[in-house]
């Protein structure tokens, strides 16, 4: 497992950046969407199941209450008929006395017919009827009155006599809608025995109260809130009293024994398997009847809507995921394309091509990186050119220095010869000049070394001024103010001499009215930097001209070839662009030249 994990991590690590981004987008887009869909579906499914069962429960209880009301309405109507004294009187008349008394029988019929009609209405009691003795002339009317003697031979009568219940219920049957037996309708009827109030064992008549089957069906159909479910009423024999959908009932075909078990359960809803399908079933017995009201809902019906929502969410997640992934693909493509272009240009620079530039109009991180790359290439190109130019200049300077060092021994020998000739001829001034000049050139050449100590450079200046004083009759005063600790610091050779030479030739000597001029050299440490200052009291110059000296150069000694500009340039090449010369001058106030270099000492 560890090996597989490491190989997977290694594969991902070495994958190109677009592949990494696409895999990351896939994980960040599809996984959260899939997790959200799963959680949402689970919650929606559970909530929808509760909602369906709650709605079905409410509809069932409402229908059950309404059916109880209908049943009790019929029973209460039968109570009124049962305990009516006129009914008792009319049904207990003596056959011998009244069999041929048609007038009285007709009066009785009209009174009972009016009384029965007072119960009849479309909603509760559709038909109120009486089974009366067969000897009565109106017993065969067939509308409000029926022949009890003929009914006594039926199974329904035998069941009624054997029943100890207050009322019995007939299954749905057809009765005529009027006295002409036209337009028959389906009804459900209540039967109740009328006993003789004087002799309770004697049955003198039977009450039949009927309700339209369609009224019961309306109640049952309103209780069914599902498409594939069914709500129905069955009696104790398993006969269907009313059903919301016979097709669904026949398809489900619930077992009567299972329903009897469920109606005794304490649970509101019970899970049951009928055939190959799962259902949730609720069953309750309607009071004062042998009826059981049953609601059977297929489990697939409950989850149908949640499954539809799940499918919709899956489609949405697929669409959103594909759109998001497509956009991510395009965005990563555009991003990686810019990176690849930058990499291509970098390889060209790596191969030595410097005329490279990447155009970017987008100011994001890659745009900033592109701008930095362009700046870096331009900077490298500039540095290469500067290095090339500096190399040429250094070669030229080395060549000039080399020319100045040609055959130094010949020069020293010649100066020595002049010195001895001056002594022989008793000319001491010439001897001093030749000796000073020899020392001057020894310090200048310094065996070809470029770095000397501050002490050597000061000694070199002192010799130079001494020679110049021999020329100008001691009109130059040199003052040196340096801390002895600074003498051991290193400095490029021939830094001070061109500056002092400029101070003498272009400063002091230009002032025709001055008998004597002074040059002051000072030195201090400024943190880790050595600052040397050369100040003269010559004629000075405008500040613009002083700055032009550094910019364009002002060489004064063609033999040595070192000018002020070369000094400044050498310092910057050796120590860095932050070091070099600084000029301050104004007409009549002399000139101040500041030299700033790092304070370095030779080890040991």
Secondary structure, DSSP 4 states (H G I P E B T S, - for coil): -HHHHHHHHHHHHTS-HHHHHHHHHHIIIIIHHHHHHHHHHHHHHHHHHHHHHHHHHHHHHHHHHHHHHHHHHHHHHHHHHHT-HHHHHHHT--HHHHTT-HHHHHHHHHHHHHHHHTT--SSS-SEEEEEE-TTSTTTT-SSSEEEHHHHTTSHHHHHHHH--SS-EEEEEEEE-SSTT--S-EEEEEEEEEEE-SSSTT-EEEEEEEEEEHHHHHHHHHHH--SSS-EEEEE-TTS-EEEES-HHHHHHH---HHHHHHHTT-SSSSEEEEETTEEEEEEEEEPTTSS-EEEEEEEHHHHHHHHHHHHHHHHHHHHHHHHHHHHHHHHHHHHHHHHHHHHHHHHHHHHTT-----------SHHHHHHHHHHHHHHHHHHHHHHHHHHHHHHHHHHHHHHHHTTTHHHHHHHHHHHHHHHHHTT-HHHHHHHHHHHHHHHHHHGGG-SEEEHHHHHHHHHHHHHHHHHHHTS-EEEEEEE-GGGGGBEEETTSHHHHHHHIIIIIITT-TT-S-EEEEEEEEEETTEEEEEEEE-S----HHHHHHHHHH-----TTT---HHHHHHHHHHHH-TT-EEEEEE-TTS-EEEEEEEE--B---
